[in-house]
Amino acid sequence: MFKVKVRVDVHRRGFTKMEEFETMMDSDTISNCSSSGKGREAVEAAWCNSMFPGADKVRIMSCHKID
């Protein structure tokens, strides 16, 4: 597990808000966040449901390891 800093755009009812947070991730999740395609979409969908309830969509803008 690695400590990471994540920046996402949260879309809710026609408005977009940038959110930044720190969390712990395994290497596979970090890889999915840094790539494009189905892996990234799966993480975005999971976060939309669990971390941002009521959001229409979450888009990962950046994800990087921190010390």
QUILINDA-V836337 format. One record per residue. PHI is phi in radians with two decimals (999 if undefined). Layout:
phi=PHI
phi=PHI
//
This chain:
phi=999
phi=-2.22
phi=-1.46
phi=-2.29
phi=-1.91
phi=-2.14
phi=-2.11
phi=-2.28
phi=-1.77
phi=-1.87
phi=-1.76
phi=-2.44
phi=0.83
phi=1.48
phi=-1.98
phi=-2.14
phi=-2.26
phi=-1.46
phi=-2.14
phi=-2.28
phi=-2.66
phi=-1.95
phi=-2.69
phi=-1.84
phi=-2.43
phi=-1.49
phi=-1.12
phi=-1.15
phi=-1.18
phi=-1.06
phi=-1.07
phi=-1.11
phi=-1.16
phi=-1.54
phi=-1.74
phi=-2.13
phi=1.88
phi=-1.13
phi=-1.09
phi=-1.14
phi=-1.06
phi=-1.16
phi=-1.14
phi=-1.03
phi=-1.15
phi=-1.13
phi=-1.17
phi=-1.03
phi=-1.32
phi=-1.66
phi=-1.69
phi=-2.30
phi=-1.05
phi=1.59
phi=-1.32
phi=-1.40
phi=-2.84
phi=-2.19
phi=-2.13
phi=-1.34
phi=-1.69
phi=-2.74
phi=-2.70
phi=-2.54
phi=-1.20
phi=-2.23
phi=-1.49
//
